[in-house]
């Protein structure tokens, strides 16, 4: 069974050092950035019509800002985003955007930051369902011991993104058991 595509949705695919990235837009707002093989990636049928050249809003600007980020010339993104989720998820995702480039927070740090200090597990679950990877930097959240945990794009990509941002915690290992 295919999911129904919301009206006004379109998508494109752009290259990146981390493989192809699928950008999904709705009414000129970015609503999704998904990596190949990403966990919690929606069914392709929900992405709308494909634009083979990323020239329409917000694709051109997103592609430009991503290229600057990957080249090391951009630390933050300024794009029209529309994040679909529960109020709690949207609060977590807003908190993710407040983690400074070059830094990591633990799930407990993020939970405390959004005013739910005992909700580390729920924060982890919401973090794992972030629909706009990289731009909403869920890769900046690490386990309490500094180990890399549960990244929907894969732990190798998480490590590489943190290395790119010079934010990989010293001695960070990979903890495979958690699956947010």
C-alpha positions as CSV (number, residue, x, y, z in Angstrom):
1,X,0.0,0.0,0.0
2,X,1.4,3.4,-1.0
3,X,1.1,6.4,1.3
4,X,-0.8,9.5,0.0
5,X,1.5,12.3,-1.2
6,X,0.6,15.6,0.5
7,X,-0.5,18.3,-1.9
8,X,2.3,20.5,-3.1
9,X,5.2,18.1,-2.3
10,X,8.1,17.8,-4.7
11,X,11.6,16.3,-4.3
12,X,15.0,16.3,-5.8
13,X,18.3,14.4,-5.2
14,X,21.6,16.2,-4.7
15,X,25.1,14.7,-4.3
16,X,27.1,15.0,-1.1
17,X,30.2,13.6,0.4
18,X,27.9,11.3,2.4
19,X,26.1,9.9,-0.6
20,X,22.9,11.2,-2.4
21,X,20.6,13.3,-0.3
22,X,16.9,13.4,-1.1
23,X,15.4,16.9,-0.5
24,X,11.6,17.1,0.0
25,X,9.7,20.4,-0.3
26,X,6.2,21.4,0.5
27,X,5.0,24.8,-0.7
28,X,8.6,26.2,-0.9
29,X,9.5,24.9,2.5
30,X,12.0,22.1,3.1
31,X,10.2,19.2,4.9
32,X,12.7,16.5,4.5
33,X,16.4,15.7,3.9
34,X,17.0,11.9,3.8
35,X,20.2,9.9,3.2
36,X,20.3,6.7,1.2
37,X,19.4,3.7,3.5
38,X,18.3,6.0,6.3
39,X,16.2,4.5,9.1
40,X,12.7,6.1,9.4
41,X,12.9,7.2,5.8
42,X,9.3,7.7,4.6
43,X,8.0,5.8,1.6
44,X,9.3,7.3,-1.7
45,X,5.7,7.8,-2.8
46,X,5.2,10.5,-0.1
47,X,8.0,12.7,-1.7
48,X,5.9,14.0,-4.6
49,X,7.0,14.8,-8.1
50,X,10.8,14.6,-8.7
51,X,12.6,17.7,-10.0
52,X,15.8,16.5,-11.7
53,X,17.5,19.8,-11.4
54,X,17.4,21.4,-8.0
55,X,16.4,24.9,-9.3
56,X,13.0,25.4,-7.6
57,X,12.6,26.9,-4.1
58,X,13.8,25.8,-1.7
59,X,16.0,23.3,-3.5
60,X,18.5,25.7,-5.1
61,X,19.2,27.5,-1.8
62,X,19.3,24.2,0.1
63,X,21.8,22.7,-2.3
64,X,23.9,25.9,-2.2
65,X,24.0,26.0,1.6
66,X,24.8,22.3,1.8
67,X,27.7,22.7,-0.6
68,X,29.0,25.6,1.5
69,X,28.7,23.4,4.7
70,X,30.5,20.5,3.1
71,X,33.2,22.8,1.9
72,X,33.7,24.1,5.5
73,X,32.4,27.6,4.7
74,X,29.0,27.4,6.6
75,X,28.3,26.6,10.2
76,X,24.5,27.2,10.3
77,X,21.6,27.0,7.8
78,X,19.1,29.7,7.0
79,X,16.3,27.9,5.1
80,X,12.5,27.9,5.2
81,X,11.7,24.7,7.1
82,X,8.4,23.0,8.0
83,X,8.8,20.2,10.5
84,X,5.9,17.8,10.7
85,X,5.7,15.9,14.0
86,X,4.2,15.9,17.4
87,X,4.6,19.1,19.6
88,X,7.2,17.2,21.6
89,X,9.1,16.1,18.5
90,X,9.1,19.7,17.2
91,X,10.4,20.9,20.5
92,X,13.3,18.4,20.4
93,X,14.1,19.3,16.8
94,X,14.1,23.0,17.7
95,X,16.5,22.2,20.5
96,X,18.8,20.4,18.1
97,X,19.1,23.6,16.0
98,X,20.5,25.2,19.2
99,X,23.5,22.9,19.5
100,X,26.4,25.0,18.3
101,X,28.4,23.8,15.3
102,X,31.6,22.1,16.6
103,X,29.9,20.9,19.8
104,X,28.0,17.8,21.0
105,X,25.3,17.4,23.6
106,X,24.2,14.3,25.3
107,X,20.5,13.2,25.2
108,X,20.3,14.3,28.9
109,X,21.7,17.7,27.9
110,X,19.1,18.1,25.2
111,X,16.3,16.9,27.4
112,X,17.3,19.5,30.1
113,X,17.6,22.2,27.5
114,X,14.1,21.7,26.3
115,X,12.7,21.6,29.8
116,X,12.2,17.8,30.2
117,X,15.3,16.7,32.2
118,X,13.9,13.2,32.9
119,X,12.9,12.5,29.2
120,X,16.3,11.4,27.8
121,X,14.8,8.3,26.2
122,X,11.9,10.2,24.7
123,X,14.3,12.8,23.4
124,X,16.3,10.0,21.8
125,X,13.3,8.6,20.0
126,X,12.3,12.1,18.7
127,X,15.9,12.7,17.7
128,X,15.9,9.5,15.6
129,X,12.8,10.6,13.7
130,X,14.2,14.0,12.7
131,X,13.0,14.5,9.1
132,X,15.7,17.0,8.1
133,X,19.1,15.5,8.8
134,X,22.3,17.5,8.8
135,X,20.4,20.8,8.7
136,X,18.6,19.9,11.9
137,X,21.8,18.5,13.4
138,X,20.7,15.3,15.2
139,X,24.2,14.0,14.6
140,X,25.4,16.3,17.3
141,X,23.8,14.2,20.1
142,X,25.9,11.5,21.7
143,X,25.5,9.1,24.6
144,X,26.1,10.0,28.2
145,X,29.6,8.5,28.0
146,X,30.4,10.4,24.8
147,X,30.0,7.3,22.6
148,X,28.2,7.6,19.2
149,X,24.8,6.1,19.4
150,X,21.7,5.6,17.2
151,X,22.0,7.7,14.1
152,X,19.4,7.1,11.4
153,X,21.9,7.8,8.7
154,X,24.3,5.2,10.1
155,X,27.0,5.6,12.7
156,X,29.8,5.9,10.1
157,X,28.0,9.0,8.7
158,X,27.6,10.4,12.2
159,X,31.3,9.9,12.9
160,X,32.2,11.6,9.6
161,X,29.8,14.5,10.1
162,X,31.2,15.1,13.6
163,X,34.8,14.9,12.3
164,X,33.9,17.4,9.6
165,X,32.6,19.8,12.3
166,X,35.7,19.0,14.5
167,X,33.2,17.9,17.2
168,X,34.0,14.2,17.5
169,X,34.4,13.6,21.3
170,X,37.8,12.4,22.3
171,X,37.9,8.6,22.5
172,X,34.3,8.3,21.1
173,X,33.4,4.8,20.5
174,X,30.4,3.4,18.7
175,X,27.6,1.9,20.8
176,X,25.6,-0.4,18.5
177,X,23.0,-1.5,21.0
178,X,20.8,1.6,21.0
179,X,18.5,2.0,18.1
180,X,16.6,5.3,18.3
